[in-house]
Amino acid sequence: MGNKTALVTGASDGIGLEFADILAAQGYDLVLVARREDKLNEVSEKLSRTYGINCTVMATDLSEPQAAQTLFQRTRDQHLQVDFLVNNAGLLHNGFFTELSLAEQERMITVNVLALTALSHLYASDMATRKKGHILNLASLAAWMAIPNQNVYAATKAYVLSFSQALADEMKAANSGVVVSALCPGYTATKMMDNPDQGAKLNIAPNMMMSAKDVAESGIKGCLAGQSAIVPGAANKMTAAIIRLFSKTLLTKLVGSFYRKNMG
Ligand SMILES: NC(=O)c1ccc[n+]([C@@H]2O[C@H](COP(=O)([O-])OP(=O)(O)OC[C@H]3O[C@@H](n4cnc5c(N)ncnc54)[C@H](OP(=O)(O)O)[C@@H]3O)[C@@H](O)[C@H]2O)c1
């Protein structure tokens, strides 16, 4: 029997790159998805050489219409059966809502929400026919609160958490064999924390960030263990617990003041 196959979106950088490395180390063949084909080719070459697995590069812009459907069809055409889907690709835009471009905000909703939903739908259906599969969706600690100056991003992540937890329950109750998890990292040391294309920079001390590798490890471990919501790291777990003690109104005020103070 051949290796299992994992498809990772946003595999060219950050947390996605670490997901790819961890899954390759576990013997999964990989389908690597992101926009930058040259970066994906480098990752593919490195991981196949290091772990002796097969990598297929599928450069895709998930903000394009029908991108998820096209990607799904490409994996079908190449007889790639996806056993583990990691919906990791995501965009962030920081700043005052009306000063940010509407087109950028819509692109963020398309990638963070619509593409993730479509890929979940297409691959979950396929996995359910085989009675086996894992889907790991990237939410965020931002999913647990409203965040002024990052309002659309936080709302997309609230969607991912709610959608994934409900889907996890549906799949379990139906004995589909499909496990669905939402991973909720806090600040993580990737390009996303310092990307001039993503609006204002949020100044966070490096010691407040987890490494992308630790976040990805926690996500894969939690998903394989069947957890529907995974919060990586002790500090993030504590933050998630504290958040629940506040009313939404008070929490929004506190978070808004923190973001206004720390956004450069
Ligand atoms: N970093 C954090 O603090 C943090 C915290 C909580 C949650 N998260 C979530 O974790 C996930 C990964 O974030 P990260 O920090 O690793 O970000 P990152 O370093 O900026 O990487 C983002 C990845 O997504 C890909 N991507 C972006 N737009 C895309 C598009 N239109 N189509 C296809 N791929 C696209 C990028 O590759 P290309 O540029 O090659 O397309 C890249 O591989 C995101 O969903 C993010 O919201 C991050």
The ligand as a MOL file (V3000), in Angstrom:
LIG
                    3D

  0  0  0     0  0            999 V3000
M  V30 BEGIN CTAB
M  V30 COUNTS 48 52 0 0 0
M  V30 BEGIN ATOM
M  V30 1 N 1.1140 34.2080 12.4880 0
M  V30 2 C 0.2000 34.3320 13.4080 0
M  V30 3 O 0.3990 35.0270 14.4210 0
M  V30 4 C -1.1130 33.5690 13.2980 0
M  V30 5 C -1.9370 33.5080 14.4400 0
M  V30 6 C -3.1510 32.8360 14.3580 0
M  V30 7 C -3.5420 32.2430 13.1750 0
M  V30 8 N -2.7320 32.3300 12.0750 0 CHG=1
M  V30 9 C -3.2190 31.7050 10.8430 0
M  V30 10 O -2.2980 30.7210 10.4170 0
M  V30 11 C -2.3370 30.5900 8.9980 0
M  V30 12 C -0.9250 30.6730 8.4530 0
M  V30 13 O -0.4110 31.9400 8.7850 0
M  V30 14 P 1.1430 32.2960 8.7860 0
M  V30 15 O 1.3990 33.1030 10.0010 0
M  V30 16 O 1.9430 31.0980 8.5050 0 CHG=-1
M  V30 17 O 1.1550 33.3040 7.5460 0
M  V30 18 P 2.2580 33.6070 6.4340 0
M  V30 19 O 3.6210 33.3580 6.9710 0
M  V30 20 O 1.9170 34.9580 5.9240 0
M  V30 21 O 1.9420 32.4970 5.3270 0
M  V30 22 C 0.7220 32.5350 4.6440 0
M  V30 23 C 0.7070 31.4130 3.6180 0
M  V30 24 O -0.5250 31.4940 2.8730 0
M  V30 25 C -0.2420 31.5630 1.4850 0
M  V30 26 N -1.2420 32.3890 0.8110 0
M  V30 27 C -1.5370 33.6750 1.0550 0
M  V30 28 N -2.4810 34.1090 0.1940 0
M  V30 29 C -2.7930 33.0520 -0.5970 0
M  V30 30 C -3.6710 32.8880 -1.6810 0
M  V30 31 N -4.4230 33.9020 -2.1540 0
M  V30 32 N -3.7330 31.6890 -2.2840 0
M  V30 33 C -2.9650 30.6560 -1.8470 0
M  V30 34 N -2.1010 30.7660 -0.8210 0
M  V30 35 C -2.0110 31.9550 -0.2070 0
M  V30 36 C 1.1710 32.1780 1.3980 0
M  V30 37 O 1.8690 31.7580 0.2480 0
M  V30 38 P 2.0250 32.5810 -1.1230 0
M  V30 39 O 2.4060 33.9780 -0.7590 0
M  V30 40 O 3.1180 31.8310 -1.8320 0
M  V30 41 O 0.7240 32.4690 -1.8030 0
M  V30 42 C 1.8330 31.5220 2.6180 0
M  V30 43 O 2.3020 30.2420 2.2940 0
M  V30 44 C -3.2720 31.6930 8.5040 0
M  V30 45 O -4.5460 31.1710 8.2500 0
M  V30 46 C -3.3140 32.6690 9.6690 0
M  V30 47 O -4.4880 33.4310 9.6790 0
M  V30 48 C -1.5280 32.9680 12.1120 0
M  V30 END ATOM
M  V30 BEGIN BOND
M  V30 1 1 1 2
M  V30 2 2 2 3
M  V30 3 1 2 4
M  V30 4 1 4 5
M  V30 5 2 4 48
M  V30 6 2 5 6
M  V30 7 1 6 7
M  V30 8 2 7 8
M  V30 9 1 8 9
M  V30 10 1 8 48
M  V30 11 1 9 10
M  V30 12 1 9 46
M  V30 13 1 10 11
M  V30 14 1 11 12
M  V30 15 1 11 44
M  V30 16 1 12 13
M  V30 17 1 13 14
M  V30 18 2 14 15
M  V30 19 1 14 16
M  V30 20 1 14 17
M  V30 21 1 17 18
M  V30 22 2 18 19
M  V30 23 1 18 20
M  V30 24 1 18 21
M  V30 25 1 21 22
M  V30 26 1 22 23
M  V30 27 1 23 24
M  V30 28 1 23 42
M  V30 29 1 24 25
M  V30 30 1 25 26
M  V30 31 1 25 36
M  V30 32 1 26 27
M  V30 33 1 26 35
M  V30 34 2 27 28
M  V30 35 1 28 29
M  V30 36 1 29 30
M  V30 37 2 29 35
M  V30 38 1 30 31
M  V30 39 2 30 32
M  V30 40 1 32 33
M  V30 41 2 33 34
M  V30 42 1 34 35
M  V30 43 1 36 37
M  V30 44 1 36 42
M  V30 45 1 37 38
M  V30 46 2 38 39
M  V30 47 1 38 40
M  V30 48 1 38 41
M  V30 49 1 42 43
M  V30 50 1 44 45
M  V30 51 1 44 46
M  V30 52 1 46 47
M  V30 END BOND
M  V30 END CTAB
M  END
